[in-house]
Amino acid sequence: MDFTDLATSRRGFLALGAAGAALASVGLPAVAARVATRAKIVIVGAGAAGTAMANRLVERLDGAQITVIDARAEHLYQPGLTLVAAGLKPASYTRSRTTDWLPQGVTLITQSATAIDPVAKTVDTSGGQTIAYDFLIVAPGLVLDHDAIEGFSLDMVGTNGIGALYAGPEYAARTWAAAQAFTENGGVGVFTRPATEMKCAGAPLKHAFLIDDIASRTVGAGKYKIEYAANNASLFGVPIVSEKVRMLFDERNIHANYSHVLKAVDAGRKVATFATPDGDTEMGYDYLHVIPPQRAPDVIRQSGLSWADRWTDQGWVEVDMKTLRHLRYPEVFALGDVAGVPKGKTAASVKWMVPVVEDHLVAALSDSEGTAEYDGYTSCPLITRVGRAMLIEFDYNNNLVPSFPGLIAPLEELWISWLMKEVALKATYNAMLRGKA
Ligand SMILES: Cc1cc2nc3c(=O)[nH]c(=O)nc-3n(C[C@H](O)[C@H](O)[C@H](O)COP(=O)(O)OP(=O)(O)OC[C@H]3O[C@@H](n4cnc5c(N)ncnc54)[C@H](O)[C@@H]3O)c2cc1C
């Protein structure tokens, strides 16, 4: 295999990771010319997107004042949460320090952005500062609206047969405690997903598949039942993938409940209530996996940056889907989960979004026009068993866009695809954070 081609391939995010971080610096494009500027650039959020962006801008700009705002001292490798919640990795696998990833030459303000005024071009912080910007990159991710599920609270996770792996490393570990009890004792496992847009839409399926796989080898067939509650009439947003998942569910006796959206939990009775087109319905459970609705953080929704006529309950930022530039405030870009584009709430998307924003921002600082476009690329190593995954990659048009056509079939459960998720994805993610992939 030619690793240089691999590293420079359009879809190299996961593929490149196959050989780990060592490859991440191989075959990168020639270093672009640095641009001299005194511009004030503010990045809200130092997660996957904000950190990758800060590293790339430091490489491209001379003299810019780059300020990163984020109160969280920990950086979370969120793709690892699925592995923690299946007992395959410790919670520590997902944790590092925010400052480990930020480059020299940026100013980190360890506070939250509390208000953005896109007319005055300022950001207020929780510490009472007001920071002026020439360009703003909003990358605060999204918030998990656990309160939207009646009767549910995060302190239930890990006991009462309740899991919630999205909530962070500790909750993912507690999710495994509850799920493990189910795999040992059997009963009914109920797996849910929200009706809003969500990050890594494959994760609810991964959890169901993994717990089914483990239960089949511990408590054994006939002693447990898996109920999967899909929010609409399909199991995945891409029709051909949805059909493949339906076939796998059939093979494995996983029962799909379509158009079932979790609305309430009665932990005392171990009963979950779902909204359906025919009214509310109840399901008893021994293990319940909760993934709550997901929305843009309040600071975004209150700033006037959200779409006014799309996703009105969710508040994603109103950007051009190809350039990620705000449609009303051209000096504002949105990156990562908060961006109001039809696809792309994954780290793999962040990898392809960041160079696009870099191109348009650096062009604007040079009084020219950027040309890069984001095509909606997103990917999901959809784990189906311990040791098997399907490497699903697709774009805005739901086209499957495999990194290695002919080498890794997207709809086959392969060990190599598992390896990419289990081993290589983190190395590639880390390279992306450093602006090197
Ligand atoms: C369970 C799970 C599994 C996943 N699996 C995969 C996978 O297999 N492959 C994949 O590619 N992706 C996966 N993802 C998705 C991926 O982790 C996210 O899409 C990615 O982290 C998004 O990056 P982001 O920078 O937009 O948000 P984040 O990485 O969440 O970072 C947002 C940052 O903004 C900060 N912030 C929030 N509010 C404010 C504020 N008001 N002011 C300042 N800072 C703020 C936060 O503290 C945080 O540091 C998964 C996610 C989850 C939860």
The ligand as a Gaussian input file, in Angstrom:
#p B3LYP/6-31G(d) Opt

LIG

0 1
 C      -20.749000       8.629000      22.225000
 C      -20.099000       9.353000      21.088000
 C      -19.476000       8.624000      20.082000
 C      -18.882000       9.284000      19.004000
 N      -18.258000       8.528000      18.045000
 C      -17.662000       9.155000      17.004000
 C      -16.967000       8.391000      16.012000
 O      -16.899000       7.161000      16.069000
 N      -16.385000       9.061000      14.989000
 C      -16.439000      10.420000      14.899000
 O      -15.881000      10.972000      13.958000
 N      -17.101000      11.178000      15.818000
 C      -17.706000      10.579000      16.867000
 N      -18.344000      11.325000      17.822000
 C      -18.600000      12.760000      17.602000
 C      -17.449000      13.711000      17.908000
 O      -16.901000      13.459000      19.172000
 C      -17.997000      15.135000      17.837000
 O      -18.682000      15.314000      16.627000
 C      -16.869000      16.162000      17.928000
 O      -16.264000      16.093000      19.189000
 C      -17.419000      17.565000      17.673000
 O      -16.432000      18.514000      17.898000
 P      -16.830000      19.970000      18.424000
 O      -15.540000      20.710000      18.583000
 O      -17.898000      20.547000      17.581000
 O      -17.485000      19.743000      19.855000
 P      -16.764000      19.175000      21.160000
 O      -15.619000      18.315000      20.816000
 O      -17.878000      18.608000      21.981000
 O      -16.169000      20.463000      21.879000
 C      -16.947000      21.575000      22.259000
 C      -16.131000      22.418000      23.227000
 O      -16.795000      23.665000      23.400000
 C      -16.777000      24.003000      24.782000
 N      -17.916000      24.898000      25.077000
 C      -19.218000      24.585000      25.195000
 N      -19.928000      25.696000      25.459000
 C      -19.051000      26.726000      25.513000
 C      -19.180000      28.119000      25.772000
 N      -20.346000      28.678000      26.045000
 N      -18.066000      28.870000      25.763000
 C      -16.857000      28.312000      25.473000
 N      -16.680000      26.994000      25.220000
 C      -17.769000      26.225000      25.242000
 C      -16.845000      22.664000      25.510000
 O      -16.331000      22.781000      26.824000
 C      -15.996000      21.786000      24.614000
 O      -14.644000      21.778000      25.004000
 C      -18.919000      10.700000      18.935000
 C      -19.523000      11.439000      19.972000
 C      -20.104000      10.777000      21.038000
 C      -20.758000      11.579000      22.150000

